[in-house]
Amino acid sequence: VNIAVITSQNNSDNAESFDQLFFDEINDLLKSKIKVNYKLYPVDTNSFYDKNLNRYIKNVNQFAEKIYQNNDIDMILALDLTINQFLGLRDNYPKPTFLPLALHSHFMNFPRIGNKSGKENLHYLTKDSDLYDEILKYQQIKEFQHIYIIIDKMHSSLSDSPMFIDFQQKMLENNYSFSLSTYDGNLQ
């Protein structure tokens, strides 16, 4: 099995140790029954940066597409944090893809059916937390009464989600005020 590993080009020693933990676990899981070859694809996600969010995501997908088209690769393991966040937004996954660092998948609008992605070849690990609980944690550090939330247009449908409606209700019940705005992805 040939696994493409997307890793940060700017790896520190800690990040390399973190990557090695994944390799060790995969090797241990397979118990030498399957030979695994890792092909590293170091990426500098700053090179994808674009002030327009949609172009930024397109740049990430173009990078991934080159890996998907490589006939020598059987699956993708993304160990770069930025790649994890944006690769989960693709429409299709030509090869098995594992995103172990998908933060707040419900905010990113990752596909989900029950505890699975519901998309063929997409697997991810996530730590979803309640937005209101996160705000209460911040309140312990810095007191406030008003919060301003900015959502990019691509995720503006989240404001109608049951999760966000529940958040709004909790905020109002506890005498917090908030504003919600969307932006078009242009960071100028």
C-alpha positions in Angstrom: 0.0 0.0 0.0 1.4 3.4 -1.0 0.2 6.2 1.2 0.7 9.8 0.3 1.4 11.8 3.4 0.7 15.5 3.1 2.8 17.1 5.8 3.9 20.7 6.6 7.0 21.8 4.8 7.9 23.9 7.8 7.9 20.9 10.2 9.5 21.3 13.6 11.0 18.4 15.4 7.8 18.0 17.3 5.7 17.9 14.1 8.0 15.2 12.7 7.6 13.2 15.9 3.8 13.6 15.6 3.9 12.4 12.0 6.0 9.4 13.1 3.3 8.5 15.6 0.8 8.0 12.8 3.3 5.9 10.8 4.0 3.7 13.9 0.3 3.2 14.6 -0.5 2.3 11.0 2.4 -0.1 10.9 1.4 -1.6 14.2 -2.2 -2.0 13.1 -1.2 -3.9 10.0 1.3 -6.0 11.9 3.5 -6.4 8.8 0.7 -8.2 6.9 0.7 -5.4 4.4 3.8 -3.5 3.3 3.3 0.2 3.6 5.3 2.8 1.7 5.0 6.4 2.8 5.5 9.1 0.1 5.9 12.5 1.7 4.3 15.5 0.1 5.6 18.5 2.1 3.5 21.5 1.6 3.9 25.1 2.5 0.2 26.2 2.8 1.3 29.8 2.7 2.0 29.3 -1.0 -1.7 28.6 -1.4 -2.7 31.8 0.3 -5.1 34.1 -1.6 -7.1 36.9 -0.2 -10.2 35.4 -1.7 -11.2 32.3 0.3 -12.6 30.5 -2.8 -9.4 30.8 -4.7 -7.5 29.7 -1.6 -9.6 26.5 -1.4 -9.2 26.0 -5.2 -5.4 26.2 -4.7 -5.5 23.5 -2.0 -7.7 21.3 -4.3 -5.3 21.6 -7.2 -2.5 20.5 -5.0 -4.6 17.5 -3.8 -5.7 16.7 -7.4 -2.1 16.1 -8.5 -1.8 13.5 -5.7 -5.1 11.8 -6.6 -4.0 11.5 -10.2 -0.8 9.7 -9.2 -1.4 6.1 -10.1 1.3 5.0 -7.6 -0.7 6.3 -4.7 -3.3 4.2 -3.0 -4.5 6.5 -0.3 -3.9 10.0 1.3 -3.1 10.8 4.9 -3.2 14.6 5.6 -1.1 15.6 8.5 -1.0 19.3 7.7 -3.6 21.2 9.8 -4.7 23.6 7.0 -5.0 20.9 4.4 -7.2 19.0 6.9 -9.6 21.9 7.1 -10.0 22.5 3.4 -9.7 19.0 1.9 -12.8 18.0 3.8 -14.8 20.4 1.6 -14.2 18.5 -1.7 -17.1 17.1 -3.6 -15.4 13.8 -4.4 -12.5 11.6 -3.2 -11.0 9.4 -5.9 -8.9 7.6 -3.3 -9.3 6.8 0.4 -8.5 10.0 2.2 -8.0 10.3 6.0 -8.1 13.7 7.7 -7.1 13.1 11.4 -7.0 16.8 12.2 -10.4 18.1 11.1 -11.2 20.8 13.7 -14.9 21.6 14.3 -16.1 19.7 11.3 -19.7 20.9 11.9 -18.6 24.6 11.5 -16.6 23.7 8.4 -19.7 22.0 7.1 -18.0 18.7 6.5 -20.3 16.0 5.3 -21.6 13.8 8.0 -24.2 11.0 8.4 -24.2 9.7 12.0 -20.6 9.2 13.0 -19.3 8.8 9.4 -18.6 11.2 6.6 -21.2 9.7 4.3 -18.9 10.3 1.4 -17.1 7.5 -0.3 -13.4 7.4 0.5 -13.5 10.3 3.1 -12.7 9.6 6.7 -11.8 12.1 9.3 -11.4 12.6 13.0 -12.8 15.7 14.6 -13.4 17.3 18.0 -16.7 19.1 17.8 -17.5 21.3 20.7 -20.4 23.5 21.6 -19.9 27.1 20.5 -21.6 28.5 23.6 -19.3 26.4 25.9 -16.3 27.7 24.0 -17.5 31.3 24.6 -18.0 30.6 28.3 -14.4 29.4 28.5 -13.3 32.7 26.9 -15.5 34.6 29.3 -13.4 33.3 32.2 -10.4 34.9 30.6 -11.9 38.2 29.5 -15.4 39.4 30.5 -17.6 40.7 27.8 -21.3 41.2 27.1 -21.3 41.4 23.3 -19.8 39.1 20.7 -19.4 39.8 17.0 -19.4 36.7 14.8 -18.2 36.8 11.2 -18.9 33.9 8.8 -17.7 33.7 5.3 -20.4 33.4 2.6 -19.4 29.8 1.8 -20.5 28.9 5.4 -23.3 31.4 5.8 -25.9 28.6 5.8 -24.6 27.7 9.2 -26.6 30.6 10.7 -29.8 28.7 9.9 -28.5 25.4 11.4 -30.1 23.9 14.5 -26.7 24.2 16.2 -26.5 27.9 15.6 -30.1 28.5 16.5 -29.5 26.7 19.8 -26.4 28.9 20.3 -28.5 32.1 19.7 -31.0 31.0 22.3 -28.4 30.2 24.9 -26.8 33.6 24.3 -30.1 35.5 24.7 -31.1 33.4 27.8 -27.9 34.4 29.5 -28.1 38.1 28.6 -25.3 38.2 26.0 -25.9 40.1 22.9 -24.3 39.3 19.6 -24.1 40.4 16.0 -23.6 38.2 13.0 -22.2 39.2 9.6 -21.1 37.4 6.5 -18.2 38.4 4.2 -17.5 37.4 0.7 -14.1 35.8 1.3 -12.2 38.8 0.2 -9.8 39.8 3.0 -8.9 43.2 1.6 
